[in-house]
Amino acid sequence: MTFSLYYCLLFNVLLDLSGDLADLSTEISIKEKLIDELEMSQKKIQTLKTQYEEKLSLLHNKIKETETERDHVGVIYVHCLLSSLGSLVSWIGACDRAEKYWLAVSINLHAPSERLNQVYPFPESTL
C-alpha cells in the first residue's frame, strides 16, 4: 500500500471515530441530564416524604390530644353523674330517716294519747 492510500484509510477511520466520539459525547450529555433530573426528583420525593411524615405526626398527636380530652371530659361527666347519684342517695337516705323519725314521733305521740283514751275515755256525745 502506498502512503496516500494508508493516509486516506487512516483519515476515514479517524473521521468515523470522531463521529462515534461525538455520538458518545451526546449520549453522555443526555444521560448526565437524566441523572440530574432523577436526583432532583429524588430530592423532591424526599422533601414530600418528610413533609408527609411531619403532618402525619401532627395529626397523630392531635388525635391523642383529642382522645385524652374526651377521656378527661368523660371522667368528669361520670364523676358528676356519680356525685349527683350520691346526692340523690343521700337525699333518699335523709327522706328515709325523716320518715322513720316522723313515724317514731307519731307512735310516741299516739301511744300516750291512746293510752290516755283507754284510761280516761271520752264520753260519747249524747246529742
Secondary structure, DSSP 8 states (H G I E B T S, - for coil): --HHHHHHHHHHHHHHHHHHHHHHHHHHHHHHHHHHHHHHHHHHHHHHHHHHHHHHHHHHHHHHHHHHHHHHHHHHHHHHHHHHHHHHHHHHHHHHHHHHHHHHHHHHHHHHHHHHHHHS-------
